[in-house]
């Protein structure tokens, strides 16, 4: 999953869709955890929610809030709601690795 929490969420969603037979998916986002502090904040998307999460986790020294995207997990759910797991899987296959966490120029 290349350390990309957004990609990880989508992969969990695909796997859950293939195996759950309609059960709800509970997914938790943490602002600070050991292996990649603050990275899950990117799942929240939108500059406000993502930046608030990074500030709460005090990971600004490591995670650059300027990397917060404009779309959130809710936008991805909306884009793929009602579509097949295969369509989501095919879309994921076309995505490359995440951008570097180096500060943008």
N, C-alpha and C positions, 0 to 999 in steps of 0.2 A: 504493500500500500504506500510505499515511498514516504512514510511519515506524514501523509496528507490526510487530515481528519475528514475533509469533505469526501474524498474518494473512499475512505474507510466506511463512512456512513452509507454511501450509495451501495457499496459491496455488501454490507450487512443487510441492507434493504432487499437487494436481489436475492441473497441466500434465504432470507426470511420468507420472501414471496414464494420461493420454490419449495419450501419445506413446511410452511405453517398451516395451510388449509384454512386461512382466514383469521388466525389469531392476531391480536394486536401486537405491535412492535413497540416496546419501551426502549428508548435510547436516551442516555444521560450525557450531558455535556459538562465538563469540568473546566474551570478557569485556570486550574493549576494542578498538575500531576507530574509524576517523576520523569517519565521517559521523554516527554516533549512538552514542556510547560507552556501553557497558553495556546497551543496549536488548535485545540478544539474550538476556541473562540471563533475561528474562521467558519465553522459550520453555521453559526448564527447569522452570518452575513449582514449586509446593511451596515453602513458606517457606524451608526449609533450603538446597536446591540454588540457588535464585535469589539468596538473600542471600549465600551463599558466593561465587557468581560475581561479584556486584557488589563485594564486598569485595576479591576477587582483582584485579579490574580497576581498583580505586581510583577508582570513578566515583560514589561516594556523594554527592559534592557536586552531582551533576547528575541522577542516577537515584535516586529515593526507594525504598528497599527495602521500605517499607510498602506499595508497589504490587505486590509479588510476589503472584501468585495462588496458589490452592490446587491447581490442576490443571496438568499438564505436557504436553509434547508426547506423551509415552507415553500419557497419558489420552486425548488426541485420537485417536491411532492406534488405541487400543483401542475407542473409541466408533465409529469409522468402518471398522474392519477388516471386510472382507467385503462392504462396501456399495459401491455404484457411485460413480464419480467425479461423476456428476450429483447424487447425494444430497449429497455434500460441497460441491459448487459451490452448490447451492441453499441449504444451510445458511450458507455464506459470504456469499451475497448478502443475507441477513437481518441480518448483523452490521453495526453502525454503526462510526464511527471509534473509535480507542482513547481511553481516558481521558487527561485532561491529566496531565502529569508534575508539576503543582504539588503541594506537600505536602498530604495530606488534612487536613481540619480536625481 
